[in-house]
Amino acid sequence: MLDSIKNFLEKLQNADDNRKTKWMVIGTAVITIFVIFIWLKYFNSLISPQGKEQNTQSPAASFWETFKNGASVIYDGAKDQIQNAQDKIKSPKEYDIKPGK
């Protein structure tokens, strides 16, 4: 196995510049993908530790759930404000005026 790798590297050393460039780009891409994969796995272990139960909802489902909850809070607040305004409008129009001393 080591001999085949050694022979490949010797052929690559003697190859033209275009071939060397292609192998350099391919090797760099493979190493970059490997490093990014390891990096993402590391951050995944930081964000959701192994012992905890993971959320099975998709991001779109959690977005719509959050949106629905926020809309409900806004709707309830607006409904209360409208109810308060209606109560003020319907309140009696009689006022007690006490003469000043």
DSSP file (Angstrom, degrees, kcal/mol; ACC not computed):
  #  RESIDUE AA STRUCTURE BP1 BP2  ACC     N-H-->O    O-->H-N    N-H-->O    O-->H-N    TCO  KAPPA ALPHA  PHI   PSI    X-CA   Y-CA   Z-CA
    1    1 A M     >        0   0    0      0, 0.0     4,-1.9     0, 0.0     5,-0.2   0.000 360.0 360.0 360.0 -45.9    0.0    0.0    0.0
    2    2 A L  H  >  +     0   0    0      1,-0.2     4,-2.5     2,-0.2     5,-0.1   0.852 360.0  55.7 -63.6 -33.0    2.8    2.4    0.9
    3    3 A D  H  > S+     0   0    0      2,-0.2     4,-2.8     1,-0.2    -1,-0.2   0.899 105.9  50.2 -66.0 -39.4    4.5    1.5   -2.4
    4    4 A S  H  > S+     0   0    0      2,-0.2     4,-2.2     1,-0.2    -2,-0.2   0.889 112.3  46.9 -67.4 -37.1    1.5    2.5   -4.4
    5    5 A I  H  X S+     0   0    0     -4,-1.9     4,-2.5     2,-0.2    -2,-0.2   0.911 112.7  50.1 -67.5 -41.6    1.2    5.8   -2.6
    6    6 A K  H  X S+     0   0    0     -4,-2.5     4,-2.1     1,-0.2    -2,-0.2   0.918 111.5  48.1 -62.3 -43.8    4.9    6.4   -3.1
    7    7 A N  H  X S+     0   0    0     -4,-2.8     4,-2.4     2,-0.2    -1,-0.2   0.898 111.0  51.4 -63.5 -40.8    4.6    5.6   -6.9
    8    8 A F  H  X S+     0   0    0     -4,-2.2     4,-2.3     1,-0.2    -2,-0.2   0.924 110.8  47.6 -62.7 -44.2    1.6    7.9   -7.2
    9    9 A L  H  X S+     0   0    0     -4,-2.5     4,-2.1     2,-0.2    -1,-0.2   0.875 111.1  51.2 -66.3 -36.6    3.5   10.8   -5.6
   10   10 A E  H  X S+     0   0    0     -4,-2.1     4,-1.5     2,-0.2    -1,-0.2   0.914 111.2  47.9 -65.3 -41.9    6.5   10.2   -7.8
   11   11 A K  H  X S+     0   0    0     -4,-2.4     4,-0.6     1,-0.2    -2,-0.2   0.892 111.8  50.7 -63.5 -38.9    4.3   10.2  -10.9
   12   12 A L  H >< S+     0   0    0     -4,-2.3     3,-0.6     1,-0.2    -2,-0.2   0.871 106.8  53.8 -68.1 -36.6    2.6   13.4   -9.7
   13   13 A Q  H 3< S+     0   0    0     -4,-2.1    -1,-0.2     1,-0.2    -2,-0.2   0.854 113.0  43.6 -64.7 -34.0    6.0   15.1   -9.1
   14   14 A N  H 3< S+     0   0    0     -4,-1.5    -1,-0.2    -5,-0.1    -2,-0.2   0.499  96.8 101.7 -89.6  -4.3    7.0   14.3  -12.7
   15   15 A A  S << S-     0   0    0     -3,-0.6    -3,-0.1    -4,-0.6     2,-0.0  -0.216  81.2 -90.5 -77.0 169.1    3.6   15.3  -14.2
   16   16 A D     >  -     0   0    0      1,-0.1     4,-1.9     4,-0.0     3,-0.2  -0.254  40.4-102.0 -75.3 168.9    2.9   18.6  -15.9
   17   17 A D  H  > S+     0   0    0      1,-0.2     4,-2.6     2,-0.2     5,-0.2   0.833 117.5  57.9 -65.1 -34.8    1.7   21.7  -14.0
   18   18 A N  H  > S+     0   0    0      1,-0.2     4,-2.3     2,-0.2    -1,-0.2   0.923 108.6  45.8 -62.0 -43.5   -2.0   21.3  -15.1
   19   19 A R  H  > S+     0   0    0      2,-0.2     4,-2.3     1,-0.2    -1,-0.2   0.908 112.4  50.8 -67.0 -40.8   -2.2   17.9  -13.6
   20   20 A K  H  X S+     0   0    0     -4,-1.9     4,-2.2     1,-0.2    -2,-0.2   0.903 110.3  50.5 -61.1 -41.4   -0.5   19.0  -10.4
   21   21 A T  H  X S+     0   0    0     -4,-2.6     4,-2.5     2,-0.2    -2,-0.2   0.913 109.0  50.8 -64.4 -43.0   -2.9   21.9  -10.1
   22   22 A K  H  X S+     0   0    0     -4,-2.3     4,-2.5     1,-0.2    -2,-0.2   0.927 112.3  46.3 -60.4 -45.6   -5.9   19.6  -10.5
   23   23 A W  H  X S+     0   0    0     -4,-2.3     4,-2.6     1,-0.2    -1,-0.2   0.857 111.4  52.5 -67.2 -33.8   -4.7   17.2   -7.8
   24   24 A M  H  X S+     0   0    0     -4,-2.2     4,-2.5     2,-0.2    -2,-0.2   0.921 111.5  46.2 -66.3 -42.6   -4.0   20.1   -5.5
   25   25 A V  H  X S+     0   0    0     -4,-2.5     4,-2.4     2,-0.2    -2,-0.2   0.922 114.7  47.1 -65.3 -43.8   -7.5   21.5   -6.0
   26   26 A I  H  X S+     0   0    0     -4,-2.5     4,-2.3     2,-0.2    -2,-0.2   0.936 114.2  46.9 -63.5 -46.6   -9.1   18.0   -5.5
   27   27 A G  H  X S+     0   0    0     -4,-2.6     4,-2.4     1,-0.2     5,-0.2   0.905 112.8  49.3 -62.6 -42.3   -6.9   17.4   -2.4
   28   28 A T  H  X S+     0   0    0     -4,-2.5     4,-2.6    -5,-0.2    -1,-0.2   0.905 111.0  50.1 -64.2 -41.2   -7.7   20.8   -0.9
   29   29 A A  H  X S+     0   0    0     -4,-2.4     4,-2.5     2,-0.2    -2,-0.2   0.917 111.7  47.8 -63.7 -43.2  -11.4   20.3   -1.5
   30   30 A V  H  X S+     0   0    0     -4,-2.3     4,-2.2     2,-0.2    -2,-0.2   0.929 114.2  45.9 -64.5 -45.1  -11.5   16.9    0.2
   31   31 A I  H  X S+     0   0    0     -4,-2.4     4,-2.5     2,-0.2    -1,-0.2   0.902 112.7  51.3 -65.1 -40.3   -9.5   18.1    3.2
   32   32 A T  H  X S+     0   0    0     -4,-2.6     4,-2.6     2,-0.2    -2,-0.2   0.921 110.5  48.1 -62.6 -44.8  -11.7   21.2    3.5
   33   33 A I  H  X S+     0   0    0     -4,-2.5     4,-2.4     1,-0.2    -1,-0.2   0.902 112.1  50.3 -62.7 -41.0  -14.9   19.2    3.4
   34   34 A F  H  X S+     0   0    0     -4,-2.2     4,-2.4    -5,-0.2    -2,-0.2   0.928 111.7  47.1 -62.8 -45.5  -13.5   16.8    6.0
   35   35 A V  H  X S+     0   0    0     -4,-2.5     4,-2.5     1,-0.2    -2,-0.2   0.911 112.4  49.3 -64.4 -42.4  -12.5   19.7    8.3
   36   36 A I  H  X S+     0   0    0     -4,-2.6     4,-2.8     2,-0.2     5,-0.2   0.901 110.3  51.8 -63.6 -40.4  -15.9   21.4    7.9
   37   37 A F  H  X S+     0   0    0     -4,-2.4     4,-2.3     2,-0.2    -2,-0.2   0.931 112.0  45.4 -60.5 -47.1  -17.6   18.0    8.7
   38   38 A I  H  X S+     0   0    0     -4,-2.4     4,-2.1     2,-0.2    -2,-0.2   0.909 113.2  51.4 -62.4 -41.9  -15.6   17.6   11.9
   39   39 A W  H  X S+     0   0    0     -4,-2.5     4,-2.3     2,-0.2    -2,-0.2   0.913 110.6  47.4 -62.6 -45.1  -16.2   21.2   12.8
   40   40 A L  H  X S+     0   0    0     -4,-2.8     4,-2.4     1,-0.2    -1,-0.2   0.890 110.7  51.7 -65.6 -39.3  -20.0   20.9   12.4
   41   41 A K  H  X S+     0   0    0     -4,-2.3     4,-1.9    -5,-0.2    -1,-0.2   0.897 109.3  51.3 -62.6 -39.1  -20.1   17.7   14.4
   42   42 A Y  H  X S+     0   0    0     -4,-2.1     4,-1.4     2,-0.2    -2,-0.2   0.937 112.3  44.7 -64.1 -46.9  -18.2   19.4   17.2
   43   43 A F  H  X S+     0   0    0     -4,-2.3     4,-2.4     1,-0.2    -2,-0.2   0.851 109.6  56.7 -67.4 -33.0  -20.7   22.3   17.3
   44   44 A N  H  X S+     0   0    0     -4,-2.4     4,-2.3     1,-0.2    -1,-0.2   0.887 106.6  49.6 -63.5 -38.2  -23.6   19.9   17.1
   45   45 A S  H  < S+     0   0    0     -4,-1.9    -1,-0.2     1,-0.2    -2,-0.2   0.811 111.7  49.5 -71.8 -27.8  -22.3   18.2   20.2
   46   46 A L  H  < S+     0   0    0     -4,-1.4    -2,-0.2    -5,-0.1    -1,-0.2   0.892 114.2  44.1 -73.1 -40.1  -22.0   21.6   22.0
   47   47 A I  H  < S+     0   0    0     -4,-2.4    -2,-0.2     1,-0.3    -3,-0.2   0.928 127.8  22.3 -74.3 -46.2  -25.5   22.7   21.0
   48   48 A S  S  < S-     0   0    0     -4,-2.3    -1,-0.3    -5,-0.2    -2,-0.1  -0.850  82.0-147.1-126.6  96.6  -27.4   19.4   21.8
   49   49 A P    >   -     0   0    0      0, 0.0     3,-1.0     0, 0.0    -3,-0.1  -0.159  24.7-112.2 -59.2 157.4  -25.6   17.2   24.3
   50   50 A Q  T 3  S+     0   0    0      1,-0.2     4,-0.1    -5,-0.1    -5,-0.0   0.811 109.5  56.8 -62.8 -34.9  -26.0   13.4   23.9
   51   51 A G  T 3  S+     0   0    0      2,-0.1    -1,-0.2     0, 0.0     2,-0.2   0.629  91.5  84.2 -78.3 -13.5  -28.0   12.8   27.1
   52   52 A K  S <  S-     0   0    0     -3,-1.0     2,-0.3     1,-0.1    -4,-0.0  -0.582  85.9-105.0 -95.2 154.3  -30.8   15.2   26.4
   53   53 A E        -     0   0    0     -2,-0.2     2,-0.2     1,-0.1    -1,-0.1  -0.564  38.9-133.4 -73.9 133.9  -34.0   14.6   24.3
   54   54 A Q        -     0   0    0     -2,-0.3     2,-0.4    -4,-0.1    -1,-0.1  -0.616  16.3-110.3 -93.1 149.9  -33.8   16.3   20.9
   55   55 A N        -     0   0    0     -2,-0.2    -1,-0.1     1,-0.1     0, 0.0  -0.643  24.1-164.9 -77.3 126.5  -36.5   18.4   19.4
   56   56 A T        +     0   0    0     -2,-0.4     2,-0.1     2,-0.1    -1,-0.1   0.407  51.9 110.7 -95.5   2.3  -37.9   16.5   16.4
   57   57 A Q  S    S-     0   0    0      1,-0.1    -2,-0.1     2,-0.1     0, 0.0  -0.470  70.1-118.8 -76.9 148.6  -39.7   19.5   14.9
   58   58 A S     >  -     0   0    0     -2,-0.1     4,-2.2     1,-0.1     5,-0.2  -0.449  26.3-110.6 -78.2 159.9  -38.5   21.0   11.6
   59   59 A P  H  > S+     0   0    0      0, 0.0     4,-2.2     0, 0.0     5,-0.1   0.863 119.5  54.2 -59.8 -34.9  -37.4   24.6   11.6
   60   60 A A  H  > S+     0   0    0      2,-0.2     4,-2.4     1,-0.2     5,-0.2   0.901 108.1  49.4 -65.8 -39.7  -40.4   25.6    9.6
   61   61 A A  H  > S+     0   0    0      1,-0.2     4,-2.2     2,-0.2    -1,-0.2   0.911 111.9  47.5 -66.2 -41.4  -42.7   24.0   12.1
   62   62 A S  H  X S+     0   0    0     -4,-2.2     4,-2.3     2,-0.2    -1,-0.2   0.864 110.6  53.3 -68.9 -33.6  -41.1   25.8   15.0
   63   63 A F  H  X S+     0   0    0     -4,-2.2     4,-2.8    -5,-0.2    -2,-0.2   0.948 111.4  44.5 -62.9 -48.4  -41.2   29.1   13.1
   64   64 A W  H  X S+     0   0    0     -4,-2.4     4,-2.6     2,-0.2    -2,-0.2   0.863 112.1  52.9 -67.4 -34.1  -44.9   28.8   12.5
   65   65 A E  H  X S+     0   0    0     -4,-2.2     4,-2.3     2,-0.2    -1,-0.2   0.928 112.8  44.3 -63.7 -44.9  -45.5   27.8   16.1
   66   66 A T  H  X S+     0   0    0     -4,-2.3     4,-2.5     2,-0.2    -2,-0.2   0.910 113.5  50.7 -65.1 -42.5  -43.6   30.8   17.3
   67   67 A F  H  X S+     0   0    0     -4,-2.8     4,-2.6     1,-0.2    -2,-0.2   0.913 110.7  49.3 -61.4 -43.2  -45.4   33.0   14.8
   68   68 A K  H  X S+     0   0    0     -4,-2.6     4,-2.1     2,-0.2    -2,-0.2   0.909 111.8  48.1 -63.9 -43.1  -48.8   31.7   15.9
   69   69 A N  H  X S+     0   0    0     -4,-2.3     4,-2.0     2,-0.2    -2,-0.2   0.909 113.0  48.1 -64.8 -41.7  -48.0   32.3   19.6
   70   70 A G  H  X S+     0   0    0     -4,-2.5     4,-2.4     1,-0.2    -2,-0.2   0.906 111.3  49.9 -65.1 -41.9  -46.8   35.8   18.9
   71   71 A A  H  X S+     0   0    0     -4,-2.6     4,-2.8     1,-0.2    -1,-0.2   0.877 109.2  53.1 -64.2 -37.0  -49.9   36.6   16.8
   72   72 A S  H  X S+     0   0    0     -4,-2.1     4,-2.6     2,-0.2    -1,-0.2   0.912 109.2  48.3 -63.7 -42.8  -52.1   35.3   19.6
   73   73 A V  H  X S+     0   0    0     -4,-2.0     4,-2.2     2,-0.2    -2,-0.2   0.926 114.2  46.0 -63.6 -44.6  -50.4   37.5   22.1
   74   74 A I  H  X S+     0   0    0     -4,-2.4     4,-2.6     2,-0.2     5,-0.2   0.921 113.1  49.8 -64.4 -43.4  -50.8   40.6   19.9
   75   75 A Y  H  X S+     0   0    0     -4,-2.8     4,-2.6     1,-0.2    -2,-0.2   0.921 111.2  48.6 -62.0 -44.8  -54.4   39.7   19.1
   76   76 A D  H  X S+     0   0    0     -4,-2.6     4,-2.2     2,-0.2    -1,-0.2   0.909 112.6  48.5 -63.1 -41.7  -55.3   39.3   22.8
   77   77 A G  H  X S+     0   0    0     -4,-2.2     4,-2.1     2,-0.2    -2,-0.2   0.919 113.1  46.8 -63.8 -44.2  -53.6   42.6   23.7
   78   78 A A  H  X S+     0   0    0     -4,-2.6     4,-2.5     1,-0.2    -2,-0.2   0.895 110.6  53.1 -65.5 -39.2  -55.4   44.5   20.8
   79   79 A K  H  X S+     0   0    0     -4,-2.6     4,-2.3    -5,-0.2    -1,-0.2   0.907 109.2  49.1 -62.8 -41.5  -58.7   42.9   21.9
   80   80 A D  H  X S+     0   0    0     -4,-2.2     4,-2.4     2,-0.2    -1,-0.2   0.900 111.0  49.8 -64.6 -40.4  -58.2   44.1   25.5
   81   81 A Q  H  X S+     0   0    0     -4,-2.1     4,-2.2     2,-0.2    -2,-0.2   0.903 111.5  48.1 -65.5 -41.0  -57.4   47.6   24.3
   82   82 A I  H  X S+     0   0    0     -4,-2.5     4,-2.5     2,-0.2    -2,-0.2   0.909 111.1  51.3 -65.1 -41.2  -60.5   47.7   22.0
   83   83 A Q  H  X S+     0   0    0     -4,-2.3     4,-2.3     2,-0.2    -2,-0.2   0.911 110.0  49.4 -62.4 -42.8  -62.6   46.5   24.9
   84   84 A N  H  X S+     0   0    0     -4,-2.4     4,-2.0     2,-0.2    -1,-0.2   0.903 111.1  49.6 -62.7 -41.3  -61.2   49.2   27.2
   85   85 A A  H  X S+     0   0    0     -4,-2.2     4,-2.1     1,-0.2    -2,-0.2   0.911 111.0  49.4 -64.4 -42.0  -62.0   51.9   24.6
   86   86 A Q  H  X S+     0   0    0     -4,-2.5     4,-2.4     1,-0.2    -2,-0.2   0.894 108.8  53.1 -64.3 -39.4  -65.5   50.6   24.2
   87   87 A D  H  X S+     0   0    0     -4,-2.3     4,-0.8     1,-0.2    -1,-0.2   0.899 109.7  48.4 -62.6 -40.1  -66.1   50.6   27.9
   88   88 A K  H  < S+     0   0    0     -4,-2.0     3,-0.3     1,-0.2    -1,-0.2   0.884 112.2  48.6 -66.9 -38.2  -65.0   54.2   28.1
   89   89 A I  H  < S+     0   0    0     -4,-2.1    -2,-0.2     1,-0.2    -1,-0.2   0.892 114.5  45.3 -68.3 -39.4  -67.2   55.2   25.2
   90   90 A K  H  < S+     0   0    0     -4,-2.4    -1,-0.2    -5,-0.2    -2,-0.2   0.553  88.0 112.9 -82.5  -8.0  -70.2   53.4   26.8
   91   91 A S  S  < S-     0   0    0     -4,-0.8    -3,-0.0    -3,-0.3    -4,-0.0  -0.246  83.6 -81.8 -64.5 156.0  -69.6   54.8   30.3
   92   92 A P        -     0   0    0      0, 0.0    -1,-0.1     0, 0.0    -2,-0.0  -0.211  29.2-142.1 -61.2 148.4  -72.3   57.2   31.6
   93   93 A K        +     0   0    0     -3,-0.1     2,-0.4     2,-0.0    -2,-0.1   0.148  66.0 110.3 -98.3  19.1  -72.0   60.8   30.4
   94   94 A E        -     0   0    0      2,-0.0     2,-0.4     0, 0.0     0, 0.0  -0.784  46.3-170.6 -97.6 137.3  -73.0   62.3   33.8
   95   95 A Y        -     0   0    0     -2,-0.4     2,-0.6     2,-0.0    -2,-0.0  -0.971  21.7-129.9-127.2 142.4  -70.5   64.1   35.9
   96   96 A D        -     0   0    0     -2,-0.4     2,-0.6     2,-0.0    -2,-0.0  -0.818  24.1-165.1 -89.6 120.8  -70.7   65.3   39.4
   97   97 A I        -     0   0    0     -2,-0.6    -2,-0.0     2,-0.0     0, 0.0  -0.937   0.8-165.1-110.7 122.2  -69.6   68.9   39.6
   98   98 A K        -     0   0    0     -2,-0.6     2,-0.1     1,-0.0    -2,-0.0  -0.900  24.4-118.7-106.1 128.6  -68.9   70.2   43.1
   99   99 A P        -     0   0    0      0, 0.0     2,-0.1     0, 0.0    -1,-0.0  -0.378  30.5-114.1 -67.0 143.4  -68.7   73.9   43.5
  100  100 A G              0   0    0      1,-0.1     0, 0.0    -2,-0.1     0, 0.0  -0.392 360.0 360.0 -73.7 155.3  -65.3   75.2   44.7
  101  101 A K              0   0    0     -2,-0.1    -1,-0.1     0, 0.0     0, 0.0   0.420 360.0 360.0 -88.6 360.0  -65.1   76.9   48.1
